[in-house]
Amino acid sequence: RKPGSNGFNRGWIQYRTAALDSIRYHLYTNGLPHPAEKAKFEELFFNLGVAADRGKMPSFENAGARSAYAVEFFCRAKNLADLFADTFNSHYEFPEYWLEGLRGSPILGSSDGGAYSVVSLGGGPGFDYVSSAVATSFCSYMESLRDQEETGSLSSSSLKLH
């Protein structure tokens, strides 16, 4: 599948959805350091809204509220991951320097094998990392399919994303 094609975009959405659903399920069932506390989260969520009006951040002190926050807002990981994939989509316009920087990064498949840093832009506990990891794994998978196709070692069962 050619990056930016309809098939690529459909494959991306299917892959991203399955990956993020799986990670979120694992977090919720046994991956959180503290059990999620819905009532404490609701209080934190309300206080976040008040903070937007007053300019004073609420306390993230309660571990159960933080855990619930991580699960409830995990959908934000999708937004950044989609932004990475959208750089291949011709229906979107991005500054050229931005496209060059992202397409030349290991996140989207170009890498010299060296270390790469991801700076968090905010938006949640590790969502930037999850987004980067999902986009990187998809692009790596697609690159390996292209390599197999070029060498003739690609079987028809390898073409479907499960």
C-alpha positions in Angstrom: 0.0 0.0 0.0 1.3 3.3 -1.0 1.5 5.9 1.8 -1.4 8.3 1.5 -3.5 5.9 -0.6 -7.0 5.0 0.5 -5.8 1.4 1.3 -3.0 2.8 3.4 -5.4 5.1 5.3 -7.9 2.3 5.9 -5.1 0.0 7.1 -3.8 2.8 9.3 -7.2 3.3 11.0 -7.7 -0.4 11.5 -4.2 -0.9 12.9 -4.4 2.2 15.1 -7.8 1.4 16.5 -6.8 -2.2 17.3 -3.5 -1.2 18.9 -4.9 1.6 21.0 -7.9 -0.5 22.1 -5.6 -3.2 23.2 -3.3 -0.9 25.1 -6.2 0.8 26.8 -7.8 -2.6 27.8 -4.5 -3.7 29.2 -4.2 -0.5 31.2 -7.7 -0.8 32.5 -7.5 -4.5 33.5 -4.1 -4.7 35.0 -1.7 -2.1 33.9 -2.5 0.9 36.2 -0.3 1.4 39.2 -3.4 2.3 41.3 -7.1 1.4 40.8 -9.2 4.0 39.0 -11.5 5.9 41.3 -14.4 7.3 39.3 -15.7 9.7 42.0 -12.2 11.2 42.5 -11.8 11.5 38.7 -15.1 13.3 38.4 -14.0 15.8 41.0 -10.6 16.2 39.2 -12.4 16.6 35.9 -14.7 19.3 37.3 -11.7 21.1 38.8 -9.9 21.0 35.5 -12.9 22.9 34.0 -12.8 25.4 36.9 -9.0 25.8 36.4 -9.6 26.8 32.8 -11.7 29.7 34.1 -9.5 30.7 37.0 -6.0 29.9 35.7 -5.0 27.7 38.6 -4.3 24.0 38.0 -6.1 21.5 40.3 -4.3 18.9 42.3 -3.4 15.6 40.6 -2.4 14.2 44.1 -5.0 11.4 44.2 -3.6 8.3 42.6 -7.0 6.8 41.8 -8.0 10.1 40.1 -4.8 10.0 38.0 -5.4 6.4 37.0 -9.0 7.2 35.9 -7.8 10.3 34.0 -5.3 8.1 32.1 -8.0 5.6 31.1 -10.7 8.2 30.4 -8.6 10.4 28.2 -6.6 7.7 26.5 -8.5 8.5 23.3 -6.1 11.5 23.0 -3.4 9.2 21.9 -5.4 8.7 18.7 -5.2 12.4 17.8 -1.4 12.7 17.7 -1.0 9.3 16.1 -3.5 10.4 13.4 -1.5 13.6 12.9 1.6 11.5 12.2 -0.2 9.4 9.6 -1.9 12.4 8.1 1.4 13.7 6.8 1.1 11.1 4.0 -2.5 12.2 3.1 -2.6 14.6 0.3 -6.0 16.0 1.5 -4.2 17.8 4.3 -1.7 20.7 4.1 1.2 21.0 6.4 4.2 23.3 6.3 6.9 21.7 4.1 9.6 22.0 6.8 7.3 20.2 9.2 6.6 17.4 6.7 10.3 17.0 6.0 11.1 16.8 9.7 8.4 14.2 10.4 9.0 12.1 7.3 12.7 12.0 8.0 12.1 10.7 11.5 12.1 7.2 12.8 8.4 7.7 13.7 7.5 7.5 10.1 10.0 4.9 9.0 13.2 6.8 8.2 15.9 6.0 10.6 19.6 5.5 10.9 19.1 3.3 13.8 20.2 5.9 16.3 18.4 7.2 19.4 15.5 9.5 18.9 13.8 11.7 21.5 10.1 12.5 21.8 9.2 15.7 23.6 5.8 15.7 25.3 3.5 18.5 24.2 1.2 17.8 27.1 -2.2 16.1 26.7 -1.8 13.3 29.2 0.3 10.8 31.0 2.4 9.3 28.2 -0.1 9.8 25.4 2.6 11.3 23.2 4.8 8.2 23.6 1.9 5.8 22.9 1.1 7.8 19.7 4.7 7.7 18.6 5.0 4.0 19.3 1.8 3.1 17.4 2.7 5.2 14.3 6.3 3.9 14.3 5.2 0.3 14.6 2.7 0.7 11.7 5.2 2.4 9.4 7.7 -0.3 10.3 5.2 -3.0 9.4 4.3 -1.3 6.1 8.0 -0.9 5.3 8.6 -4.6 5.9 5.7 -5.5 3.7 7.2 -3.4 0.9 10.6 -5.0 1.4 9.0 -8.5 1.2 7.1 -7.5 -1.9 10.2 -6.2 -3.6 12.1 -9.5 -2.9 9.2 -11.7 -3.8 8.9 -13.2 -0.4 5.5 -11.7 0.4 2.6 -14.2 0.7 -1.0 -13.1 0.2 -1.8 -13.8 3.8 0.8 -11.2 4.9 -1.1 -8.4 3.2 -4.1 -8.3 5.6 -3.9 -6.4 8.8 -5.5 -8.5 11.6 
